[in-house]
């Protein structure tokens, strides 16, 4: 159900009142003046909380992107902390209890951290869910799952497509097509003989294979919508690692291409006769169907940010949210912003701040920001 500006205004007043009551009931410790940083662990998930000086009661819950299972986490996102600080918001970010395609853990661990924050520091308003890449997908789904506690979402460089669709069409099919045109990679879309070294070994071999067939590499780039030939090895290696981790996580292959007709080659009839066909395992399918499938049924403002050219998550993948919102009748609550740049999550600090500021203004005042290129001042 969509809220009017009057309802949003009433919610803002209620949020301020609740914060005030919380401070009175709990003492000044419920609303620290800051600056304050807390680090700890909840349910096996490390976390960090940053509260700025002069905290205004706003909170950004930040969801991080895909992290490989083997390496240690690389730390916390301090760019979002600084952007939030400049408009008076606190930030809480969980490292999740597991890595890989941790959409389930990302959603649940982030919600557990939000509850910890409220219990310790008092109620918050506005409360925004934000994230990059996998965290963007988590943000899209979280704003649907918890509309009563969130006031807005800022998914950045994340897909709004169902996990089954995105991984099948962008990840599984791309690796399968690479194997067809450039045979010689270790393993396949369902076999990963190098284990945790899959990404490194596949990337290195992919570079050798495309260097030996430069004209075929140029055709492949156009067929699978990559920005250039140089992006192929890294993307194929990364996709192979994701397929390996998903297979281990779900207990099987989640992708069925027996009904898929591939197009864009020099001989599509031959391609479809010869490319390997795989059936999906039911348990693996069910896991990805649940984590994550976005519906477009939102009741709070959502501002999505993407680069014009993204080698991992193409713009068509995030535009899927607009189609879902049209079907759900919620287009007035969705805005798509772009950055005129090539790269995955290639936003600078000022662009991050600008996106967050526009969402904050929309939540607080009902002023819907214009869609389009964020690098151009509206």
GINORFEN-V101376 format. One record per residue. N is the residue number from 1. OMEGA is omega in whole degrees, 0 to 359 (* if undefined). NEAR is the number of other C-alpha atoms within 10 Angstrom. D_CENTER is the distance of its C-alpha to the mean C-alpha in Angstrom with 1 decimal. Layout:
BEGIN
N:OMEGA:NEAR:D_CENTER  N:OMEGA:NEAR:D_CENTER
END
This chain:
BEGIN
1:183:10:24.4  2:179:15:23.9  3:175:13:25.3  4:177:10:27.8  5:180:15:28.1  6:180:11:30.9  7:177:12:28.9  8:179:18:26.2  9:178:16:29.1  10:179:12:30.6  11:178:17:27.4  12:179:18:27.3  13:179:13:30.9  14:180:13:30.4  15:178:19:27.6  16:180:18:30.0  17:181:13:32.8  18:177:16:30.9  19:180:20:30.0  20:179:17:33.6  21:180:14:34.9  22:179:19:32.6  23:180:18:34.0  24:184:12:37.6  25:188:11:37.3  26:183:14:35.6  27:185:11:37.1  28:180:13:35.6  29:179:11:33.5  30:180:20:31.2  31:184:23:30.3  32:179:18:30.6  33:182:14:31.4  34:356:13:29.4  35:184:13:28.4  36:173:13:27.3  37:177:13:25.0  38:173:10:24.7  39:182:12:23.4  40:182:11:23.8  41:176:14:22.6  42:177:16:21.9  43:180:10:22.2  44:180:12:21.7  45:175:18:18.5  46:180:17:19.4  47:174:21:18.4  48:176:18:19.2  49:176:21:20.3  50:177:23:21.5  51:185:27:23.9  52:172:22:25.4  53:181:15:29.1  54:181:14:29.9  55:183:19:26.8  56:180:20:26.6  57:179:22:25.1  58:182:21:21.6  59:170:28:18.6  60:170:29:15.0  61:186:25:13.2  62:178:28:10.5  63:184:29:7.8  64:182:24:7.7  65:183:25:6.1  66:175:17:8.2  67:178:18:11.8  68:183:18:14.9  69:188:16:17.2  70:184:10:20.3  71:175:9:19.8  72:176:9:19.7  73:185:13:16.8  74:177:8:17.1  75:185:10:17.2  76:181:16:15.6  77:182:16:14.0  78:175:12:17.2  79:179:14:16.3  80:177:22:14.5  81:181:22:17.5  82:178:19:19.9  83:180:22:18.4  84:180:23:18.6  85:184:23:22.0  86:174:13:23.3  87:171:16:23.0  88:183:18:24.1  89:165:27:21.0  90:177:30:20.5  91:172:30:17.2  92:182:25:16.5  93:179:27:14.0  94:174:28:14.3  95:181:26:14.2  96:182:27:14.1  97:174:17:17.2  98:178:17:16.1  99:188:20:13.8  100:177:20:12.7  101:188:22:10.5  102:179:25:10.8  103:179:26:8.9  104:181:17:12.4  105:179:20:13.3  106:179:30:10.2  107:185:22:11.1  108:180:16:14.8  109:177:26:15.1  110:178:27:13.4  111:177:18:15.8  112:179:15:18.7  113:178:24:18.2  114:179:24:18.2  115:176:15:21.5  116:181:14:22.9  117:182:19:22.4  118:180:14:24.1  119:184:11:26.9  120:188:13:27.6  121:178:20:27.2  122:181:23:27.6  123:184:27:25.8  124:172:25:23.4  125:350:24:23.0  126:174:22:20.8  127:187:24:17.9  128:172:28:14.4  129:182:29:11.0  130:177:30:8.6  131:177:27:5.7  132:172:25:4.8  133:174:22:3.3  134:177:25:3.1  135:174:28:3.4  136:176:28:2.3  137:177:31:3.6  138:180:34:5.6  139:178:35:6.6  140:184:32:7.8  141:182:25:9.6  142:182:24:10.9  143:175:28:12.6  144:184:18:14.3  145:186:15:15.4  146:182:13:16.8  147:183:13:18.2  148:183:10:21.2  149:180:18:19.6  150:181:23:16.9  151:180:25:18.1  152:180:26:15.1  153:178:31:11.4  154:175:30:9.7  155:183:31:6.2  156:178:31:6.4  157:179:31:6.2  158:179:29:3.6  159:172:32:6.1  160:179:30:8.3  161:173:22:10.7  162:181:20:11.9  163:180:22:11.0  164:181:21:14.7  165:183:16:14.8  166:182:16:12.0  167:178:20:13.2  168:189:17:16.8  169:184:16:17.0  170:187:17:14.8  171:182:20:15.3  172:183:25:18.4  173:181:20:20.4  174:178:22:19.9  175:180:21:21.2  176:179:21:23.9  177:177:19:25.0  178:179:20:25.1  179:181:20:27.3  180:184:14:29.6  181:182:18:30.1  182:182:18:30.1  183:178:13:31.5  184:177:15:31.8  185:174:19:28.4  186:177:15:28.7  187:182:14:27.8  188:178:17:25.9  189:180:22:23.0  190:181:17:24.5  191:187:14:26.3  192:187:20:25.3  193:183:12:28.5  194:175:15:27.2  195:183:12:25.0  196:176:16:22.9  197:184:13:24.3  198:184:22:22.8  199:183:23:20.5  200:183:17:23.4  201:179:16:26.1  202:180:25:24.3  203:181:21:23.2  204:180:14:26.8  205:178:16:28.5  206:178:25:26.4  207:178:18:27.6  208:185:14:31.2  209:181:19:30.9  210:177:21:29.6  211:180:14:32.1  212:183:12:34.8  213:186:12:33.9  214:180:12:32.7  215:177:11:33.5  216:179:14:31.7  217:177:21:28.6  218:178:15:28.8  219:181:15:29.0  220:179:23:26.1  221:180:16:23.8  222:184:14:24.9  223:186:15:24.6  224:174:18:21.0  225:171:15:19.8  226:185:19:19.2  227:182:17:20.3  228:182:13:23.2  229:183:19:25.0  230:180:15:24.0  231:187:15:20.3  232:185:22:21.4  233:181:21:22.2  234:181:19:19.1  235:181:21:16.9  236:177:25:19.3  237:180:24:19.5  238:179:21:15.8  239:179:25:15.6  240:177:29:18.7  241:178:25:17.4  242:178:23:14.5  243:178:28:17.2  244:183:25:19.5  245:178:21:17.3  246:179:21:16.4  247:178:19:20.1  248:183:12:21.1  249:187:14:18.7  250:180:17:19.7  251:179:14:23.3  252:178:18:23.4  253:184:23:22.1  254:192:26:19.9  255:182:25:20.6  256:180:16:23.8  257:182:18:24.9  258:178:12:28.5  259:185:9:28.2  260:173:11:26.2  261:182:11:28.2  262:183:15:27.1  263:176:13:28.2  264:179:12:28.5  265:177:15:30.7  266:180:9:34.4  267:184:9:35.5  268:179:13:33.1  269:179:12:35.8  270:179:10:36.3  271:184:18:32.6  272:174:15:32.2  273:192:10:35.4  274:184:10:34.5  275:180:15:30.7  276:179:14:30.1  277:183:14:29.2  278:172:15:27.4  279:181:12:27.3  280:174:14:24.5  281:188:16:25.1  282:182:14:24.9  283:179:14:23.4  284:178:20:20.5  285:182:18:19.9  286:179:13:20.1  287:182:18:17.6  288:177:22:14.8  289:181:15:16.2  290:185:14:15.6  291:16:20:12.2  292:171:24:10.4  293:180:18:12.2  294:185:25:11.7  295:186:18:15.2  296:179:25:15.3  297:182:21:17.7  298:177:27:16.8  299:180:21:19.4  300:181:25:17.9  301:176:27:16.8  302:176:28:13.3  303:179:25:12.8  304:181:29:10.1  305:182:29:10.6  306:170:32:10.8  307:179:24:13.5  308:180:17:16.3  309:181:20:16.1  310:185:20:13.1  311:181:20:14.4  312:181:25:11.4  313:183:22:9.5  314:184:22:12.5  315:179:19:12.9  316:183:13:14.4  317:178:18:11.2  318:177:24:9.8  319:176:16:13.5  320:179:17:13.6  321:179:24:12.7  322:177:18:15.9  323:178:16:17.8  324:180:18:16.7  325:177:18:17.7  326:179:15:21.0  327:182:13:21.8  328:181:14:21.1  329:184:15:23.0  330:184:20:20.4  331:179:20:20.0  332:179:14:21.7  333:181:21:18.7  334:176:22:16.1  335:178:20:16.1  336:176:20:14.4  337:181:19:15.0  338:171:23:15.3  339:183:20:16.4  340:184:16:19.2  341:176:15:18.2  342:176:15:17.4  343:180:19:14.7  344:180:20:11.0  345:185:21:9.7  346:178:16:13.5  347:175:20:14.0  348:186:10:17.0  349:182:12:17.9  350:178:12:19.8  351:175:17:17.2  352:178:19:14.7  353:181:21:17.8  354:180:15:18.7  355:180:20:15.5  356:179:22:15.7  357:179:16:19.5  358:178:16:19.3  359:178:26:17.1  360:180:24:19.6  361:179:13:22.5  362:181:22:21.4  363:186:26:21.0  364:189:17:24.3  365:185:14:26.4  366:180:18:25.1  367:182:13:25.0  368:181:17:22.4  369:177:17:21.3  370:176:12:22.1  371:174:15:19.4  372:186:15:19.5  373:183:17:19.7  374:180:21:18.8  375:176:14:21.3  376:183:9:24.1  377:181:6:25.5  378:*:9:25.9
END
